[in-house]
């Protein structure tokens, strides 16, 4: 075996878990067995009066202090050694930026490609730079034993390597609001050739002049986690028939009636806290990172939605 072979996060964490689990299992069985033996051996019917006159045992006290101390130190050392593996990114790792917002994930690649799923090449270390656009989220990959907090204003990262091709769940592990349970996506591990083909295809949001799919963007950005397209109630106003709708908004603490138009839709996407629809909380994050073409596509989709 190659001594320089990359140790994956799974290979680092699983032995530590098994060691701690095994130690706890041995202690559980040992303590339970001792308890049952003592219950039977020294039951009142067998020994109605105490017969032992022993007041202490130095060696027994030494053993039950030294052995647990050594066990705890072994757990700490083993866990710390493998924790360093989780925080030490292998040289040459491919970098991806994961942006978490209520309630969706967006992954950005070095060449400008963006996706709502995390696409990675099989057998290559991937460093994920974690960014929170609004509240605290959690980047959780159970299959790769990776879980890191995503905190606004605090740089953080995680890394992993997918050993085999497949689709792996990616969750938000911190409660981040009413749509938290829907903040689910996947890691798509592809063979190197397929990944390169995906990465270069339609990069940077599409070819110049090509029409951007506004409905697809609305889904990818997590808008449907709050705004329904069919009129059903949600955390935010429904998108159904939104264009031309007369609605009451609160602007700087004052209520006023407006008619939803192109300008209002654009402002509500990039500056949602300016005019908040009455009856709803001002919890929508600002989507200031949208390109002009993406913003146009979303507004056009909303205006055409009946």
N, C-alpha and C positions, 0 to 999 in steps of 0.2 A: 504493500500500500504506500502511496506517495505521502511522505511526511509533511509536505506542504499543502495537502488537500484542505480545502476550505471547510471549517467546522460550521455547520448550520446552527441557527438558533434552536431548532428542535433538538439537535444532538447535544447542545449545551444544557438545555433545561431538563429534559426527560430524566437523565441519570440523577440529577439533584432531587427531583421529585420522588423518584423511586427509592433513593437513599433515605430521605426523610420519612416517606410513607412506610418503608420497611422497618425503620427504627421505632416509629410510633406503633406499628403493628406488634412488634416483639414486646414492647413495654406493655401494651394493652393485654396481650395474652398472658404475659408473666404476672402482671398485677392481678388479673382476673383469676388465674390459677391459684396464686398465693391466697387470695381472699377466700376462695371456695374451700381450700385446704384448712385454713384457719377456722372458718365457720363450722366445718365438720369436726375437726380435731378438738377444738376448744369450746364446743357447744356446752351450755350449762348442764345438760343432762349427763355429759361425760366428765366434766370437771366443774362441779358445783362450787368449789373453793379454789382460789388461786394457790398454786404450789411453788411457783418460781420466786426466788428472792433476789434475782439479778436486778441491779439498779442501773446498769449501763454497759455498753460494749464499745470500746474505743475503735476497734477495727471496723465494726459495722458502721459507725458514724463516719469514719474516714471514707469507706467505700461508697456510701450513699451521697457523699459530698463530691468526691473526686470523679466518679463515673459519670454522673449527670453533667458536671462541668465540662469534662472532656467531650461528651456527646454534643453539648450545645456549641462548644468551640469548633467541633468538626463540622456541624451543620453550617455555622457562620462562614468558616473558611471555604467550604465547598460551594456554598451559595454565592459568596462574594467573588470567587474565582470565575464562576460561570456568568455572573452578572456583568463582569468586565467584558466578556465576549459579546453580550448584548449591546454594550455601549461603545465597542471598538469596531468601527466600520472598516471592512477590508479595503485595501488599496484598489483603486480602479472601479469601485462600485458605481453602477449607473444611478444617477440622481433623478428623483421625481419629487414634485411639490404637491402635497395633498392639502387642499383647502377645505376645511369643515365649516359648514354654516347650517343654520336651522332650515331644513333638515335634509341635507344632501352632502355628498362628497364630490369634489372636482379635482382631477389629477392633471398636472401640467408637466410636459416634457421639454427637454432642452431645445428641441427644434420648433416649439410653439404648438405642438399637438396637445389637445385637451380631450379628456374623456371622463365620463361618470363612473367608469370601471377602471381598476388599476391593472393595466396590461404589463406583463413582465416577461423577459426571456427565461427559459428553463436553464438552471445551472449557473446563473449569473447573480452576483450579489447586487441588491437594490437598496439604495439609501432613500428613505422617504422623509423629506423635510416637512414638518407638520406646522400648519398655520390655521389659526381659528379666526373667522371673520366676525364672530359675535360673542358667543358665550363659551364656557368650557365644554369641550367634547373629549372623547376617548377613542384612540385608534387601536382597535382590537382585532387581531388575526389569530383565532384559536389554533388553526392548523400549523402555524409557525411559532406558537408560544410567544407572541409579541403583543404587548399592551402598553401604550404610552398615553399620558394626558396631553391634550391639545388645548393650550391656554392662550387667550388673547395677549399679545405683546411679549410672550415668552418663547424664544426659539427652542425647538425641540426636534428630535429626529428618532427614527427607528430604522432598522435594517433587517433583511431576511433574504433567503435564497430558496427558490422553489425547485425542489429536486426532480419533480415529475410534472408533466403537463396536466392541466385540469383547471377546474373552477373551485375557488376557495372563498368561504364567507368572510366578509369584512363588516364589523359592527361598530357602532358608537357605544362605548362602555360607560359613559356618564350621562345621567338624566339631563337633557338639555331642552326640555319643554314638551308640549303636548304631542308633537310629532316625532318624539325620540324613537319610538318603536319602529317607525318606518324608515329610519336612517340606516338602511342596509344596502350594501352593494357587494361586489365580488372582486377577487383577484383572479385575473385570467392569465394563467401561465401557458405561454406558447413556445414551441420550438424556435430556436434562434432565427431561422429563415422566415417563418411565419410572422414573428414579432417585427422584424425589420420591414417586412412588406406592410404590416399594419401601421407601423410608425411613420412611414413615408407616404402612406396613402391619405389624401385629403388633409394634409397637415396644415396647422395654422387656421383651422376653421373653414377650409374649403378653397377651391381655386378662385382666382379673381373673376368676378362676374357671375359666379355660380350663386344660385339662390340658397340662402341659409334657411333651414327648416325651423321656423319659430316654435312650432308645437314640440319638436324634439328638444329644443333649448329649454322650454318651460319645464319639461319633464326632468332633464338633466340637472337643472339648477335647483330642483326640489320645490318649485313653486306650487305644485299640486298637493304638497303636504299640508298646505294651509288654504289654498284657493281651489274650490271644486270647479270643474268645467260644466257641470250639469245643473247648477242651482242649489245643490244640497248644502246645508250649513257647514261651516268650518271655522278654523281659527281666524281666517280673513274673509273678506267679501268674495262671493262667487264670481268667477270669470264670465258666467253665462249672461249674455246681453249687457256686458259692462259698458260698451261704447255707446255714448249718448244717454247714459243713465243719469237721472237727477238724484243726487245724494247729498247728505249732510256731512260735512267734515269739520274737524276742530283744528283751527289754525291759531297757534300761540294762545290757546285757552279760550278762543272765541268760536262759536258755532257759526257756520255759514253754509249756504246751499250752492252747490256747483253742478255743472253738467260735465260728465266725464268726456274728455276729448283727447286728442293726440298729445297735447302739451301736458295734461294732467297725468296721463299714463306714463310718459317718459319721466316726469318728476317723481312719481310714486315708485318707480323702479330704482332710480339713482339716489333719491332723497326721500325715502318713505316717511320720515318723521315730520315733514313739513305740514302736510295735510292728512290727518288721520281720520278715517271714516268713523263716524260716531257709532259707539257700541262695540268697538274693537280695540284691543290693546296695541300700543305702539311698539311691537316686538319684531317687526320685519327688518332684516338686515339690509344695508345698502348694497346694491350691485353696481358699484362704481367701476368695477374691472371689466365690464362688458365693452366690446368694441362697438363702434358706431353701427356696423353692419348687423351685429348680433342684437343690439337694442332695436334697430329698425325692424328686424325680423320678428322679435317678440311683440312689439307694438302692432305690427301688421296682423299677426295671428290673433291678438286680443280684439282688434277692431273688426275682424272678419268672423269671430266666434259668435254664433247665434244660438 
